[in-house]
């Protein structure tokens, strides 16, 4: 029995017995897309496989620095930080090649906090799509920085004067990927061993910036692969004495780092519901309405694609990131790129998400918006054929310009509440408000350099 063949609890028991595993690693993803987890003894794990296990709900009650939120209702001191119930997902079993014969299992929160669990949220959206007759498909690609030094080295300099793995802007460079084979080959092999193969992997146009495209899968599996890719790319880099960063914008002089999502829908017959060769760009009526829904709702769900303070540093004109809710056919200057293709390849590329987003939440919100468009037959604006950065757009096509604004827009969205749930919308918006408040407490280097002496 191999991890990728595990489908049931009995399969998992067989694998554990065959490998004589004494410990199993279990993890789940929080709202920021960070994996929390632990090793469990064989006995405890097998018991949890049947009845689930408890995990302190603080994982939904603190920020990325483990600082407790003071503005949430479902978690907090007032709730006593009780356990959340977690079910183990047998079919999520993965090889952990960096840890010998260790395996990894993902969990999903159930019960009172299920509404906050990112994976459960995407699963429910996919189930609702299935009820409409669609199977959601997705492929996610990441741009990310590799620094050729340890995190400890970077931290000692407060992440200043970073030494990238390679210098200058050298997009698609064969020279770079042929020199830096330890990292390239290591990550390719790691992804293959963990059953999340890369469809493409190359240098991006910035020092130390790489782009990895994960293969197309059913939406839930695609998000699993994306979340695990981010986690274990960092693990492998650190084991090599390097650091991988998925910040949306690590330096003001270079392009930001996207986490673009390619989406399509299969109908009941297994055909691509977005493909109609009789229409311009092969864009079917279903695809057009999906684009219409996502275009209309993009400002309302923006903070799920741009969830950090730093996200909004990336969303500036001329740096390969969208600034408005526009769409076009094979146009990379807009948020929604309709990609003409065949029954197999016709799709929409959602270009708003940064590499810093939680893939479960970005994908769930995009699907929800697009499916809402299909339900209500929302027509998109006319496709943009030129430079989308140069256009003056109406207020309803402008994206929020700060995390605080994006959180307020999410809270006011009736569609987000319908598809994602009141518990999630209220809690997630509160966590983004917290993040903005934390940022406002700090004095930046820019402010010191600009004002300290002169003002």
N, C-alpha and C positions, 0 to 999 in steps of 0.2 A: 504494500500500500504506500502510495506517495501522497504528499500533502495536497497536490492539485486534484487528486482523485477523490478526496474526502467530500462526501455529500450529506452524510447522516451522522448522528451521534455514535451509532455502532461502528461506522467506518473510522471515526476518530479514536474510539477505544481500541480498535484493531491496530491502528498506527502507533499509538502510545505503547501498546504491549510489544509490538514488533521491534520498536526502537529502545524498549526498556527505559523510557524517559522517567526520570525522577521529579523533574520540574517542567512546567509548561509556561510560556509567556503569554499573558493576556493583556489586551489594551483596548481603549475606546477613545474616540476623538471628542475634544471639547469644542466650545463655540468658536475659538480662534483657530481651529484646525490643528491643535497640538495634541499629540497622543499621550494619554496618561495610562499607566499600566503597572503590572507587577509580575513577578514569578509566583506561580502557585504550585504547591506540592501535588504530586500525582493523585493522592487520595482526595484532597480538597477540590481539585479540578474535576475529577470524575463525579463527585457529589454535585458540584455546581453545574455540570453538564445537564443534569436532570432537573435541578430546581433553581438554577440561577445563583447569584451571589450578591452581596452588598458591597457598594463602593461609595465612599463618603461623597455627599453631594456638593462638597466644596469645589469639585472640579467645574461646576457651573456657577460657582459663587466667588471666584477670584479671577484676577486678570493674568496676563502673561508673566507678570513678575510675582505672582502668588499674593498679591495684595487684595484684601477682601473688599468686595463691592459694598457700598453703604446705601444703595438705592434700588435694590431688587426685592421682590416680594416672595418669590418661590424658594429662594435660598437665602441664608443669612443667619445672624445670631438669633433672630426671632423664631427661626425654625429649628435651631439647635444643631445644624449641620448633620442631620440624620443621614442614614445610608439611602442611596438610590439603589433600586433593584436592577440588576444587569443580567441579560440572557446571553449565553455564549452562542455564536453562530458557527456551526460545524463547517459549513461550506466556505468560510473565510480562511480556512487553514492555509498557512504559508510556510515555506521553508525559510530558515534564517541562516544562510550560508556563512555569515560572519560570526556565528556562534555554534560551530560544529553541527550536531544533529538536532539542535533546538528548533521548535516550531512556534509559530505565533498564531493566536486566535483573536479575532475581534469580537467585541461585545456591543450590545445595543441596550440602552436604558429602557425599562418598562415601568408601568405604574404611574405614580403621581408626577414624575419628571420626564415622562416619555416625550412630551411636547417640546422639550428643550434639546433632545438628542439629535445632532445633525444627521446621522445616518438614518435614524427612524423617520425624520422629516422628509428626506429624499425618497425613502421607501414609500411613504404614504402618497407623495405626489405621483410616483411611478404607478402605484396602484390605481390612483384616480385616472391617470392617463389610460391605463388598461381598460378601465370602465368606459372610456370614450372610444375604445377600439384601437388604441395605439400602444406600440412598444417603443419606449424612448431609447435612442442610441446616442452615444457621445464619445468623443475623443478629446483629451485635454493635453495642451502643450504648455511647457514652462520655459520662460527665460529666467536664468539665475546666474549669480556671480559665484565664481570660485576664486577665493583668495589663496595664494600660495604661502600661507603661514597659518599657524595655529590660532584658535580663538583666544587663547591666553595671551599670545603676543599682541593680537589686535586689541584686546581689552586693556592691556597695560598702556596703550596709547589712545584710549577712548575711541577706538575705531577710526583714527585719523591716519593718513598716509598709508592706505591699504595697498598691499602688494598683490595685484591680480595675477592669475595664472595666464600669463601672456600680456603683451602690451599693445596699446593702440587699437584703432578700429580695424578689424580684419575679419569681417563677416564671411562665413562659409570657407574659411581658410583650411586648406589641406595641410599646409605647413604646420599650423598650430595643432591640429588634431593628430598629426603624425609624430610630433615631438612629445606632446603631453599624453602619450598612450597609457601611462599608468592609471591616470584618472579616467580617460575615455573607456578603455577596455574594462577597467574595474567596474565602472557603473553599468556598462552594457551587460557584463556577465552577472552582476548582482541582480539586475532586473530580470534577466532570463531565468535565473535560479529561483526568484520569488514569483515567477509566473505573471510578470507585468512587463512584457517585452516592449522595447522602444521601436517605434516605426521609423523614426529619424532622429539624428543627434548630430549637432554641428556647432561651430563657432557663430556667435552673434556679433553684431557690429558695435563692439565696445570691449575695452580691456577686461579679460577674464570672464566675459559673459558668454554663456552657452545656451543653446536651446535644445530641449528634448521633447519629442512628440510621442506620447503614449498611444498605443493602438486603440482602435474603435471597439467598444464593448457596449453591452446593455448599460443603461445609465448608472445604476447602482454600483456595478462592478467597475465602471470607468472611474467613478468617484473614489472607490476603495483604492484602486491602483494609483490615482493621483495623490491621495493623502499619504499612502505608504511610500510613494516615490519621494515626496518632499522629506519625509522623516528619515528614510534610509540613505538618501543621497547625502544628507548631513552627517549621518553616522559614518558612512564610508569615507567622506572627506576628512572627518576628524581623526579617523584611524590612520589616515595617510599624513597627518600633521597639517592638514589644510582646513579651510572653512568654506562651506557652501551657504549662501544667503539668498533668501527669496523675498527680501525687502522689495517693495514696489519701486523705490528710487533710492539708490545708495549714494549717488553723487550728482550734483546739480549740472555738471557738464555733459553727462551721458544720458542716453535714452533710458527710460524706466524698464521694468521687468514685468511682462505680461503673463497672465495665466489663461490664455484664450481657450474657449470651449466650442468645439464643433458639434452641432446637434442635428439629428434627423429623427424622423418618426417612421416606424414600420406599421403598415395597416394589417388587418386580420389575415390577409392573403400572404403576408410576408414581404410585400413590395414597399418600396420607398414612397411614403405618402407625400413627400415634397417634390416628386418627379412627375412632370407632365411634358413630354417632348413636343406637344402641340402649342405650348405657350412660350412667350419670350423668356429666354434664360432658363427654359425648362421648369419654370416656377409654377407649381400647381396652385390651385385655389387654397388648399390647406396650408401650403408653405406661405403664401401671401398673407393669410390671416394670422398665422403664427408670428410672422414678422410684424404685422400690425399690432398685435397684442404686446409683444416685447418692446416695440418702439414706444407705444403709449405708456407702458408701465415702468420703463427703465428708470426714470427719475425716482419713482417710488421704492424701487428695490435696490437702488444704487449702493447702499451701505452693505449689502451682502456681497457685492462684487468689489467694493472699495472699503474694507472694514477697519482701516487704521488711519491714524493721522497722516502717516507717510504716503498712503494710497493717493492722496490728492496732490502730492508733489509730482506724481507721474502724469496726471491728467492735464497736460498743457499742450498747446498747439505745436505741431511740427516735430514731435518726438515719438511718432508711431503709436500714440495712444489717443483714444477718442475724447472729445470734449463736449459733444452734443449727442442727442438720441436720433441719429440719422441712419439711413441704410443705403446701400448701393450694391450693384452687381460687380463682384470681384474688385471691390474698392477698399483699400486699406486705410483710407482717411476717415472712415465713419465707424460707428459702433457695431453695426450689423452688416456683415459681408456675406451676401448671398453668393454661393459658389456653384455655378452651373456644372453639371456633370451627368452621370448616367444614373440608372436605377440604383446602382450601388453607391455612388459617390455624391449625389446631390445633397447639399446641406447648407446650414447657416453657421457662420462663425461669429460668436459673441465675443467682441474684442474689449469690452469694458473691464472684465475682471483682471486684477493684477495677480502676480505670483504670490502675493501675501494673503489672498483670500482663502477661505475654507471651501474646498471644492464641492463638498456636499451642499453647502448653503448657496453658493453661486449657481450651481446647476439646478437645484430645487427651485430657486426663485425664477431662473430663466425659463424653465419648463412650465412653471405655474403661469407666468405672464403669457407665454406663447399659447398654451392650451386655453387660457382665458380668451385670447384673441380668436382661436378657432371656434370656441363655444358661441361667441358673440359676433362672429364674422366681421372683425375689425379690419378695416382697410388701412394699409400703411400709406404714408405720404409718397409722392413721386420719388423714384430712386435717384440718388445723387451720382452723377457721372464724372464730376470734376473733383477739385480739392475741397473736401468738406470742412477743412479748417477755416476757409475764407468766407464761409456763408454766415449771414446774420439770420439766426433762427428765432421763431416765436418762443415766448416764455415756456410753453408746455414741452418744448424739445430741449430745454436747457437742463443740464445735469447739476445736482448739488455741488457747491464749491468747497464744502467743508464736511467733516464727519458729523458735526453737530446738526447741520442743515439736513444731511442725509438721514439722520436718526429721526428728526421731526417729520420728515416726509414719509418715512416708513410707518411711523405711528398713526399717521392720518390715512393710510391706505386701506380701504375696505377690501380690495382684492387680495392684498397680502394677508389680511386677517382671515379671509375666507379660505385661502389655499394653505397658509402656513400656520394658522391658529393664533388666537389671542394671547395665549401663554407665551408662545415663542416671540411674537412681535413685541409685546410689552417688555419681556425680559431682555431680548437682544438689543432693542433700542436703548434700554437703560444702561446696558454694558457699554454701548458706544458713547453715550453721554458721559459716562464715567471716564472713558478714555480721553475724551476732549477736556474734561475738567482736570485730569491729571497733567495733561500737556500744558494747560494754561497756568499751572502752578510753577512751571520751570522757566528759567531764563536761558535763552539760546546763545550760542557763540555768535550768531549773526547780530543779535541785539547788543552784545558786549562790544563787538568790533565796531559797530556803527555808532553807538551812543555814548560809550563809557567816558571818552574824553571830550567829545565835541558838544554834546547837547547841553 
